[in-house]
Amino acid sequence: MPERIDGAEVRYRIGEISRLTGVKAGTIRFYEKCGFIGPVERSANHYRIYHQRHVFQLRVCRLVFGGYVNKRLRKESLKVLEASVGWNPAAYERESINYLKAVEEDIERAEKAIALCMGQMRGEEIQYSEEIRYTKKQAAAITGATPEAIRNWERNGLLGRYEPYQRRAYGQELLNRMYVIRLLLDTGYSMMVIRAFLQAYEEGRPEEAERLLTNPREGRELCYRSDRYLEELLCLREKAIQLKRMSTEMKN
């Protein structure tokens, strides 16, 4: 049983905190080694001794490492974990809010990309009017990509032709293309297949474009992949909501 000495905080042995949190003892030791939980004291006979903060931090670890969707969201979730390890309530609240916001933004982007991608596969025409143009940095912020990723997409021919070393502006048509590229990359399609898909669509061959995304060599069909991806994002949102709610516990 957990022990309380002279009215002090409850202390746990590794087996006790493992049963309490549902995290295996070996995983707890791994988290300690990686710095995912705060420093752990040792008893006179060298047993690990854990406190209530460690219970909280292990709950955070379970929610943060409970699912992987993309690099951007993993980066945001690790900021929550870092604030938990440092036991900084203000930073934890801020980062958990930012993480939830990032997940919700990706859900919105994924839903838009799915609609665009399915429309392209059906050969639907999208009319674009002259509108605001964005810099690479602005386009990255809107689509959830990074400027480096956009440069890489350009080098691989995913964003149409452009003059090298020429400052480029991005309209809504290219932003929509970026949404689609992100979705396809996040659901496991290769750059080569994405480039071929976009080229087939541009050349008015929607049947060929659809075949490229449902080719057995590339795995599952797009509709299944995109539905699964959106399902994982929605699951991640529930975990992000739990992380945000835990900020009240940390303050108290």
BAFI-3210 file (N, C-alpha, C; in Angstrom, 3 decimals, decimal comma, padded with zeros to 6 digits):
// residues 252
n [1|2|3|4|5|6|7|8|9|10|11|12|13|14|15|16|17|18|19|20|21|22|23|24|25|26|27|28|29|30|31|32|33|34|35|36|37|38|39|40|41|42|43|44|45|46|47|48|49|50|51|52|53|54|55|56|57|58|59|60|61|62|63|64|65|66|67|68|69|70|71|72|73|74|75|76|77|78|79|80|81|82|83|84|85|86|87|88|89|90|91|92|93|94|95|96|97|98|99|100|101|102|103|104|105|106|107|108|109|110|111|112|113|114|115|116|117|118|119|120|121|122|123|124|125|126|127|128|129|130|131|132|133|134|135|136|137|138|139|140|141|142|143|144|145|146|147|148|149|150|151|152|153|154|155|156|157|158|159|160|161|162|163|164|165|166|167|168|169|170|171|172|173|174|175|176|177|178|179|180|181|182|183|184|185|186|187|188|189|190|191|192|193|194|195|196|197|198|199|200|201|202|203|204|205|206|207|208|209|210|211|212|213|214|215|216|217|218|219|220|221|222|223|224|225|226|227|228|229|230|231|232|233|234|235|236|237|238|239|240|241|242|243|244|245|246|247|248|249|250|251|252]
n.u [000,840|000,415|002,441|002,234|004,097|004,397|002,284|003,016|003,231|001,661|003,506|004,751|005,625|007,155|005,551|003,105|002,428|002,303|000,082|-001,840|-001,843|-001,947|000,237|002,918|005,584|008,138|007,824|007,456|009,993|011,385|010,241|011,183|013,949|014,055|013,307|010,624|009,046|009,205|012,206|013,039|013,084|015,170|014,894|016,425|017,271|017,521|015,188|012,863|011,008|007,907|005,794|002,720|002,834|004,139|002,206|000,350|001,995|002,464|-000,090|-000,364|001,600|000,418|-001,717|-000,460|001,272|-000,533|-001,375|-000,425|-000,382|000,598|003,689|003,598|001,521|002,548|004,790|003,559|002,213|004,308|005,221|003,314|003,844|006,442|005,946|004,541|006,472|008,267|006,666|005,046|002,420|001,223|002,477|001,736|-001,065|-001,226|000,120|-001,438|-003,851|-003,003|-002,303|-004,765|-006,074|-004,467|-005,003|-007,756|-007,634|-006,311|-008,220|-010,210|-008,790|-008,265|-010,855|-011,566|-009,616|-010,235|-012,752|-012,006|-010,214|-011,791|-013,594|-011,926|-011,263|-013,681|-013,738|-014,644|-015,066|-013,394|-013,885|-011,801|-011,324|-009,689|-007,790|-006,585|-003,076|-000,587|002,400|005,108|005,510|003,098|001,294|002,102|001,387|-001,397|-002,125|-001,053|001,346|004,931|007,286|009,578|008,599|006,864|008,698|009,998|007,898|007,596|010,073|009,738|007,842|005,106|003,606|003,070|004,529|007,247|009,462|012,740|014,336|012,761|010,673|007,743|004,176|001,177|-002,003|-005,535|-005,996|-003,524|-003,234|-005,349|-004,409|-002,223|-003,505|-004,581|-002,233|-000,989|-002,874|-002,723|-000,019|000,060|-001,603|-000,141|000,610|003,003|005,380|005,775|003,443|001,528|002,305|001,829|-000,934|-001,884|-001,033|-002,518|-005,067|-004,867|-004,606|-007,084|-007,956|-009,705|-010,445|-008,090|-006,633|-008,047|-007,580|-004,864|-004,804|-006,115|-004,739|-003,776|-001,089|-000,331|-001,626|-004,414|-007,639|-008,250|-010,564|-010,952|-008,535|-008,540|-010,845|-010,101|-007,913|-009,139|-010,747|-008,790|-007,796|-010,039|-010,186|-007,802|-008,438|-010,196|-008,413|-006,756|-008,539|-008,896|-006,298|-006,208|-008,202|-006,945|-005,280|-006,436|-006,256|-003,479|-003,016|-004,234]
n.v [-001,201|002,361|004,657|006,990|009,282|010,687|012,542|013,528|013,876|011,313|008,420|006,281|002,967|001,453|-000,628|-000,048|002,493|001,810|000,086|001,943|003,875|002,437|002,142|000,244|-001,124|-001,280|000,562|002,884|003,176|003,623|006,074|007,656|007,551|008,869|011,378|012,085|012,146|013,754|014,067|011,156|010,082|008,038|005,365|004,416|001,854|001,899|001,689|002,917|005,871|007,307|010,209|012,160|013,975|012,517|010,665|012,308|013,156|010,749|010,154|012,226|011,404|009,046|010,086|011,781|010,066|008,337|008,190|008,745|011,155|013,249|015,057|017,756|017,922|016,146|017,556|019,752|018,429|017,478|019,768|020,209|018,026|018,685|020,967|019,734|018,055|019,990|021,048|023,395|025,244|027,483|027,432|024,862|025,065|026,937|025,601|023,291|024,345|025,428|023,077|021,698|023,534|023,317|020,662|020,843|022,640|021,054|019,071|020,553|021,300|018,776|017,833|019,692|019,126|016,480|016,796|018,376|016,644|014,401|015,655|016,332|013,791|013,085|014,662|017,273|020,714|023,527|026,852|029,641|032,899|036,093|036,847|037,417|037,145|035,078|034,967|032,559|031,883|032,735|031,095|028,620|028,823|028,970|026,519|024,660|023,516|023,680|026,275|025,027|022,523|023,258|024,284|021,887|020,470|021,994|021,572|018,913|019,016|019,240|021,492|022,719|024,486|026,756|029,576|028,985|030,420|032,612|034,922|033,749|033,945|032,836|031,775|030,976|028,624|027,254|027,021|025,277|023,048|022,480|021,694|019,252|017,838|017,636|016,030|013,632|012,911|012,606|010,434|008,427|008,210|008,229|010,719|010,461|009,166|011,070|013,231|012,152|011,765|014,449|015,458|013,913|014,794|017,509|017,250|016,524|013,880|012,294|009,635|008,201|009,525|008,735|005,988|005,881|006,515|004,420|002,211|-001,097|-001,603|000,591|000,307|000,746|002,055|005,522|006,714|005,109|005,439|008,228|008,505|007,008|008,498|010,926|009,963|009,263|011,793|012,936|011,323|012,060|014,661|014,324|013,384|015,594|017,409|016,263|016,608|019,386|019,869|018,836|020,826|022,286|020,554|020,546|023,162|023,106]
n.w [000,000|-000,631|001,188|003,900|005,541|008,677|008,194|005,751|002,122|000,193|-000,655|-003,243|-004,226|-007,132|-008,181|-007,043|-008,071|-010,691|-010,816|-010,089|-012,154|-014,493|-016,098|-017,216|-015,225|-016,407|-018,475|-016,987|-015,849|-018,201|-019,051|-016,975|-017,455|-019,909|-019,177|-019,089|-016,894|-013,673|-011,561|-009,672|-006,360|-004,214|-001,889|001,290|000,825|-001,866|-003,411|-005,833|-005,219|-005,559|-006,069|-005,747|-007,831|-009,781|-010,429|-011,732|-013,889|-015,209|-016,076|-017,913|-019,737|-020,728|-022,154|-023,987|-025,400|-026,409|-029,010|-032,417|-034,922|-036,681|-037,297|-036,517|-034,565|-032,684|-031,855|-030,598|-028,532|-026,996|-025,805|-023,864|-022,255|-021,421|-019,840|-017,823|-016,669|-015,710|-013,825|-014,028|-013,655|-015,030|-017,548|-018,313|-018,553|-020,646|-022,786|-023,037|-023,881|-026,322|-027,638|-027,868|-029,511|-031,819|-032,582|-033,174|-035,301|-037,182|-037,592|-038,878|-041,188|-042,285|-042,863|-044,827|-046,757|-047,413|-048,600|-050,817|-052,110|-052,731|-054,415|-056,545|-057,464|-058,481|-060,620|-060,445|-061,171|-059,880|-059,301|-059,328|-058,216|-058,677|-055,905|-052,563|-052,198|-050,736|-048,715|-048,502|-045,816|-044,661|-046,051|-045,094|-042,379|-042,604|-043,777|-042,091|-042,606|-043,008|-043,900|-044,931|-045,681|-047,749|-049,604|-050,205|-051,399|-053,672|-054,916|-055,549|-057,483|-056,805|-056,570|-058,979|-061,817|-061,496|-061,409|-060,471|-057,586|-057,674|-056,044|-054,643|-054,705|-053,150|-054,035|-053,439|-054,855|-054,838|-052,081|-051,491|-052,812|-051,211|-048,834|-049,695|-050,364|-047,848|-046,494|-048,008|-047,668|-044,872|-044,593|-045,656|-048,401|-051,065|-052,251|-054,988|-055,926|-055,205|-056,798|-059,349|-059,163|-058,915|-061,350|-063,164|-062,513|-063,239|-065,959|-066,726|-066,239|-064,338|-063,687|-063,945|-061,967|-059,675|-059,769|-059,191|-056,482|-055,359|-055,847|-055,302|-054,689|-053,278|-050,916|-048,700|-049,745|-050,595|-049,420|-047,193|-045,836|-045,329|-043,773|-041,563|-040,691|-039,980|-037,954|-036,076|-035,500|-034,256|-032,012|-030,841|-030,195|-028,035|-026,125|-025,927|-024,831|-022,313|-021,302|-021,130|-019,214|-016,995|-016,149|-014,139|-011,950|-011,600|-010,751|-008,290]
ca.u [000,000|001,148|002,713|002,249|004,977|004,250|001,382|003,580|002,581|001,669|004,621|004,420|006,630|006,896|004,425|001,882|002,076|001,976|-001,317|-002,685|-001,900|-002,086|001,478|003,781|006,778|009,235|007,551|007,713|011,451|011,789|009,855|012,126|015,230|013,908|012,952|009,209|008,495|010,183|013,195|012,499|013,999|015,424|014,871|017,734|017,659|017,592|013,925|012,304|009,879|007,147|004,858|001,494|003,186|004,481|000,922|-000,141|002,870|002,237|-001,370|-000,057|002,323|-000,535|-002,528|000,419|001,801|-001,620|-001,694|000,426|-001,041|001,592|004,813|003,221|000,777|003,451|005,611|002,726|001,909|005,519|005,310|002,464|004,607|007,562|005,406|004,185|007,721|008,781|005,616|004,779|000,985|000,880|002,943|000,933|-002,370|-001,027|000,475|-002,560|-004,806|-002,425|-002,358|-006,152|-006,337|-003,769|-005,751|-009,001|-007,280|-006,003|-009,489|-010,835|-008,005|-008,450|-012,195|-011,527|-008,789|-010,991|-013,772|-011,318|-009,625|-012,873|-014,114|-010,984|-011,381|-014,926|-013,557|-015,391|-014,346|-013,423|-013,618|-011,019|-011,287|-008,507|-007,947|-005,363|-001,926|000,102|003,807|005,319|005,318|001,663|000,658|002,428|000,576|-002,800|-002,341|-000,500|002,619|006,051|007,900|010,511|007,802|006,380|009,847|010,215|006,822|007,921|011,204|009,243|006,855|003,741|002,901|003,094|005,794|007,606|010,850|013,610|014,886|011,800|009,779|006,460|002,979|000,270|-003,431|-006,380|-005,837|-002,344|-003,511|-006,171|-003,522|-001,418|-004,366|-004,662|-000,912|-000,802|-003,724|-002,200|001,229|-000,241|-002,259|000,814|000,937|004,344|005,481|005,660|002,033|000,814|002,628|001,111|-002,357|-002,140|-000,831|-003,677|-006,197|-004,645|-004,764|-008,471|-008,109|-010,094|-010,458|-006,697|-006,259|-008,642|-006,885|-003,569|-004,986|-006,726|-003,896|-003,456|000,318|-000,205|-002,338|-005,870|-008,223|-008,196|-011,705|-010,725|-007,410|-008,920|-011,790|-009,318|-007,100|-010,037|-011,146|-007,668|-007,761|-011,136|-009,769|-006,761|-009,095|-010,703|-007,265|-006,315|-009,510|-008,548|-005,065|-006,547|-008,938|-006,009|-004,582|-007,055|-005,652|-002,111|-003,075|-004,674]
ca.v [000,000|003,614|005,033|008,395|009,372|011,904|013,487|014,029|013,415|009,866|007,947|005,023|002,117|001,383|-001,520|000,629|003,559|001,122|-000,343|003,131|004,619|001,550|002,174|-000,862|-000,718|-001,067|001,815|003,972|003,349|004,221|007,481|008,324|007,643|009,848|012,689|012,371|012,428|014,467|013,258|010,178|009,866|006,642|005,079|004,007|000,587|002,162|001,539|004,167|006,400|008,222|011,087|012,451|014,633|011,482|010,110|013,276|013,138|009,498|010,331|013,059|010,552|008,125|010,847|012,315|008,976|007,424|008,172|009,607|011,523|013,901|015,646|019,038|017,692|015,536|018,644|020,526|017,606|017,381|021,002|019,957|017,090|019,424|021,803|018,821|017,624|021,143|021,393|024,816|025,301|028,484|026,921|023,690|025,528|027,576|024,612|022,370|025,094|025,500|021,736|021,456|024,399|022,738|019,468|021,283|023,209|019,962|018,431|021,412|021,191|017,433|017,772|020,465|018,401|015,304|017,278|018,790|015,477|013,604|016,431|016,192|012,440|013,038|015,537|018,517|021,961|024,528|028,160|030,522|034,293|036,805|037,158|037,713|036,263|034,904|034,583|031,157|031,780|032,854|029,884|027,533|028,998|028,697|025,108|023,779|022,966|024,546|026,805|024,031|021,492|023,834|024,289|020,507|020,134|022,674|020,863|017,626|019,243|019,071|022,781|023,313|025,049|028,101|029,917|028,873|031,650|033,706|035,045|033,225|034,245|031,684|032,074|029,942|027,360|026,569|026,659|024,065|021,952|022,158|020,914|017,898|017,216|017,291|014,881|012,422|012,555|012,143|009,127|007,416|008,154|008,705|011,923|010,061|008,906|012,348|014,004|011,543|012,053|015,854|015,634|013,319|015,692|018,722|016,912|016,137|012,428|011,954|008,181|007,821|010,064|007,866|004,697|006,047|006,546|003,181|001,133|-002,024|-001,518|001,698|000,016|000,902|003,108|006,862|006,999|004,406|006,094|009,556|008,316|006,537|009,626|011,854|009,289|009,387|013,187|013,137|010,650|012,908|015,828|013,933|013,326|016,976|018,004|015,747|017,272|020,756|019,819|018,505|022,029|022,673|019,691|020,980|024,407|022,816]
ca.w [000,000|-000,577|002,564|004,263|006,699|009,481|007,544|004,492|000,895|-000,044|-001,470|-003,895|-004,862|-008,570|-008,445|-006,620|-009,024|-011,945|-010,718|-009,978|-013,421|-015,642|-016,878|-016,798|-014,481|-017,353|-019,188|-016,038|-015,780|-019,485|-019,001|-016,063|-018,160|-020,988|-018,637|-019,323|-015,571|-012,860|-010,844|-008,732|-005,237|-003,845|-000,459|001,829|000,187|-003,314|-004,129|-006,349|-004,467|-006,415|-005,379|-006,475|-009,099|-010,756|-010,876|-012,714|-015,067|-015,940|-016,777|-019,083|-020,700|-021,370|-023,114|-025,038|-026,218|-026,728|-030,439|-033,248|-036,167|-037,533|-036,566|-035,928|-033,339|-031,716|-031,318|-029,672|-027,355|-026,169|-025,023|-022,702|-021,426|-020,840|-018,766|-016,748|-016,017|-014,982|-012,852|-014,233|-013,935|-016,045|-018,839|-018,654|-019,033|-021,953|-023,807|-023,256|-024,710|-027,672|-028,228|-028,262|-030,668|-032,968|-033,000|-033,803|-036,603|-038,108|-037,938|-039,889|-042,431|-042,838|-043,458|-046,069|-047,725|-047,868|-049,540|-052,044|-052,780|-053,305|-055,533|-057,657|-057,996|-059,262|-061,763|-060,273|-061,451|-058,820|-059,872|-058,473|-058,644|-058,212|-054,497|-051,807|-052,349|-049,468|-048,741|-048,120|-044,371|-044,402|-046,577|-044,167|-041,171|-042,929|-044,121|-041,074|-043,075|-042,657|-045,118|-045,463|-046,361|-049,010|-050,529|-050,623|-052,336|-054,932|-055,540|-056,050|-058,532|-056,333|-056,566|-060,313|-062,292|-061,043|-061,703|-059,297|-057,001|-057,828|-054,898|-055,078|-053,926|-053,191|-053,981|-052,844|-055,586|-054,314|-050,693|-051,529|-053,197|-050,025|-047,938|-050,249|-050,238|-046,425|-046,173|-048,650|-047,005|-043,513|-044,659|-046,089|-049,818|-051,393|-053,079|-056,387|-056,218|-055,102|-058,001|-060,475|-058,953|-059,241|-062,787|-063,843|-062,297|-064,038|-067,376|-066,984|-066,212|-062,965|-063,479|-063,723|-060,658|-058,660|-059,785|-058,529|-055,036|-054,889|-056,347|-054,211|-054,303|-052,344|-049,677|-048,625|-050,571|-050,020|-048,546|-045,931|-045,162|-044,858|-042,672|-040,409|-040,246|-039,303|-036,715|-035,147|-035,071|-033,312|-030,776|-030,273|-029,612|-026,717|-025,223|-025,720|-023,908|-020,990|-020,874|-020,766|-017,952|-015,917|-015,693|-012,857|-010,946|-011,340|-009,960|-006,928]
c.u [000,872|001,323|002,710|003,032|004,795|003,386|001,880|002,808|002,695|002,821|004,290|005,688|006,234|005,713|003,095|001,461|001,740|000,514|-002,256|-002,896|-002,139|-000,881|002,409|005,057|007,954|009,068|007,810|009,206|011,978|011,448|010,800|013,470|015,198|013,571|011,512|008,437|009,597|011,144|012,543|013,512|014,166|015,385|016,266|018,208|017,540|016,320|013,477|011,084|009,201|006,143|003,648|001,775|003,499|003,217|000,350|000,670|002,694|000,896|-001,182|000,634|001,365|-001,357|-001,684|000,901|000,723|-002,009|-000,803|-000,296|-000,066|002,617|004,422|002,501|001,641|004,323|004,827|002,433|003,111|005,745|004,458|003,222|005,755|007,093|005,006|005,415|008,304|007,849|005,382|003,311|000,605|001,271|002,111|-000,420|-002,244|-000,778|-000,654|-003,648|-004,311|-002,516|-003,773|-006,516|-005,701|-004,500|-007,030|-008,743|-006,994|-007,259|-010,176|-010,113|-008,225|-009,812|-012,238|-010,746|-009,514|-012,038|-013,144|-010,820|-010,698|-013,493|-013,224|-011,105|-012,662|-014,871|-014,314|-014,497|-014,501|-013,025|-012,875|-011,043|-009,997|-008,725|-006,597|-004,295|-001,148|001,575|003,924|005,055|003,834|000,921|000,895|001,566|-000,883|-003,042|-001,803|000,766|003,746|006,611|008,853|009,761|007,306|007,500|010,103|009,153|007,082|009,048|010,759|008,106|005,421|002,927|002,997|004,453|006,002|009,074|011,687|014,154|013,956|010,876|008,364|005,336|001,972|-001,173|-004,203|-006,235|-004,652|-002,532|-004,341|-005,331|-002,669|-002,223|-004,401|-003,337|-000,673|-001,617|-003,124|-000,887|000,964|-000,917|-001,397|001,131|002,323|004,279|005,242|004,197|001,228|001,060|001,873|-000,389|-002,689|-001,997|-002,024|-004,900|-006,071|-004,903|-006,167|-008,696|-008,493|-010,107|-009,058|-006,230|-006,797|-007,932|-005,562|-003,700|-005,661|-005,970|-003,527|-001,996|000,545|-001,007|-003,831|-006,362|-008,225|-009,341|-011,524|-009,622|-007,827|-009,915|-011,060|-008,493|-007,953|-010,498|-010,054|-007,535|-008,852|-010,826|-008,713|-007,366|-009,631|-009,563|-006,737|-007,246|-009,215|-007,298|-005,347|-007,277|-008,005|-005,234|-005,147|-006,470|-004,251|-002,091|-003,398|-003,693]
c.v [001,246|004,028|006,544|008,508|010,713|012,960|014,046|013,462|011,902|009,508|006,553|004,287|001,953|000,468|-000,860|001,702|002,963|000,687|000,858|003,816|003,740|001,551|001,087|-000,345|-000,438|000,226|003,011|004,241|003,997|005,711|008,275|008,555|008,721|011,251|013,074|012,538|013,086|013,526|012,366|009,946|008,376|006,502|004,653|002,704|000,653|001,841|002,906|004,567|007,479|009,010|011,360|013,159|013,608|010,807|011,009|013,177|011,859|009,523|011,185|012,225|009,628|008,847|011,358|011,209|007,977|007,380|009,125|009,882|012,184|014,628|016,942|018,832|017,014|016,612|019,463|019,730|017,494|018,647|020,882|019,063|017,805|020,304|020,956|018,394|018,768|021,633|022,900|024,966|026,284|028,000|025,728|024,107|026,125|026,537|023,619|023,042|025,155|024,151|021,416|022,284|023,821|021,506|019,870|021,912|022,115|019,185|019,230|021,309|019,836|017,309|018,532|019,710|017,181|015,711|017,678|017,591|014,622|014,333|016,315|014,815|012,275|013,959|016,844|019,727|022,922|025,859|029,032|031,931|034,928|037,217|037,408|036,676|036,235|034,582|033,111|030,963|031,845|031,597|028,697|027,615|028,634|027,201|024,140|023,078|023,822|025,118|025,801|022,935|022,000|023,890|022,892|020,068|020,783|021,953|019,538|017,775|019,095|020,366|023,485|023,903|026,455|028,325|029,796|030,241|032,855|033,725|034,685|033,643|033,124|032,145|030,893|028,602|026,573|026,184|025,374|022,847|021,512|021,351|019,455|017,165|016,772|016,064|013,595|011,971|011,971|010,783|008,078|007,317|008,742|009,967|011,585|009,860|010,205|013,196|013,464|011,818|013,487|016,117|015,081|014,217|016,933|018,462|016,404|014,644|011,968|010,452|007,675|008,307|009,163|006,526|004,766|005,997|005,309|001,965|000,211|-001,946|-000,408|001,475|000,254|002,060|004,433|007,114|006,321|005,095|007,432|009,463|007,891|007,683|010,619|011,262|009,409|010,814|013,470|012,487|011,491|014,146|015,510|013,881|014,727|017,703|017,542|016,424|018,698|020,790|019,562|019,720|022,519|021,848|020,162|022,246|024,136|021,944]
c.w [000,000|000,871|002,728|005,570|007,387|008,785|006,230|003,309|000,766|-000,972|-002,003|-004,323|-006,324|-008,906|-008,116|-007,627|-010,390|-011,938|-010,720|-011,325|-014,640|-016,560|-016,349|-016,145|-015,414|-018,128|-018,278|-015,936|-017,057|-019,507|-018,098|-016,761|-019,225|-020,478|-018,871|-018,017|-014,753|-012,153|-009,783|-007,619|-004,981|-002,326|-000,006|001,199|-001,343|-004,101|-004,639|-005,527|-005,311|-005,572|-006,270|-007,804|-010,181|-011,293|-011,979|-014,006|-015,877|-016,661|-018,025|-020,158|-021,440|-022,427|-024,278|-025,970|-026,629|-028,187|-031,199|-034,555|-037,128|-036,676|-035,863|-034,600|-032,280|-031,063|-030,293|-028,399|-026,430|-025,352|-023,757|-021,718|-020,712|-019,675|-017,567|-015,962|-015,171|-013,895|-012,846|-014,617|-015,036|-017,432|-019,273|-019,217|-020,431|-023,039|-024,060|-024,091|-026,147|-028,381|-028,704|-029,490|-031,928|-033,494|-033,730|-035,172|-037,612|-038,492|-039,039|-041,226|-043,093|-043,506|-044,780|-047,145|-048,276|-048,901|-050,869|-052,832|-053,434|-054,499|-056,752|-058,293|-058,810|-060,476|-061,660|-060,533|-060,281|-059,435|-058,860|-059,050|-058,146|-056,757|-053,851|-052,112|-051,043|-049,679|-048,342|-046,634|-044,023|-044,870|-045,648|-042,915|-041,425|-043,108|-043,080|-041,509|-042,494|-043,954|-045,760|-046,217|-047,705|-050,038|-051,067|-051,618|-053,690|-055,662|-056,154|-057,056|-058,110|-056,395|-057,916|-060,655|-061,749|-061,380|-060,438|-058,893|-057,184|-056,604|-055,336|-054,134|-054,153|-053,049|-053,427|-053,547|-055,052|-052,846|-050,633|-051,899|-052,006|-049,018|-048,385|-050,078|-048,804|-046,055|-046,741|-048,011|-045,617|-043,502|-045,357|-047,563|-050,069|-052,245|-054,546|-056,784|-056,176|-056,341|-059,209|-060,380|-059,371|-060,736|-063,572|-063,697|-063,168|-065,518|-067,700|-067,046|-064,801|-062,689|-063,193|-062,355|-059,545|-058,603|-059,044|-057,006|-054,481|-055,415|-055,186|-053,767|-053,294|-051,064|-049,786|-049,482|-049,823|-049,049|-047,200|-045,139|-044,555|-043,702|-041,405|-039,824|-039,467|-037,975|-035,658|-034,630|-034,037|-031,972|-030,061|-029,621|-028,221|-025,703|-024,913|-024,761|-022,475|-020,448|-020,415|-019,421|-016,768|-015,419|-014,365|-011,716|-010,585|-010,478|-008,498|-006,166]
res [m|p|e|r|i|d|g|a|e|v|r|y|r|i|g|e|i|s|r|l|t|g|v|k|a|g|t|i|r|f|y|e|k|c|g|f|i|g|p|v|e|r|s|a|n|h|y|r|i|y|h|q|r|h|v|f|q|l|r|v|c|r|l|v|f|g|g|y|v|n|k|r|l|r|k|e|s|l|k|v|l|e|a|s|v|g|w|n|p|a|a|y|e|r|e|s|i|n|y|l|k|a|v|e|e|d|i|e|r|a|e|k|a|i|a|l|c|m|g|q|m|r|g|e|e|i|q|y|s|e|e|i|r|y|t|k|k|q|a|a|a|i|t|g|a|t|p|e|a|i|r|n|w|e|r|n|g|l|l|g|r|y|e|p|y|q|r|r|a|y|g|q|e|l|l|n|r|m|y|v|i|r|l|l|l|d|t|g|y|s|m|m|v|i|r|a|f|l|q|a|y|e|e|g|r|p|e|e|a|e|r|l|l|t|n|p|r|e|g|r|e|l|c|y|r|s|d|r|y|l|e|e|l|l|c|l|r|e|k|a|i|q|l|k|r|m|s|t|e|m|k|n]
***
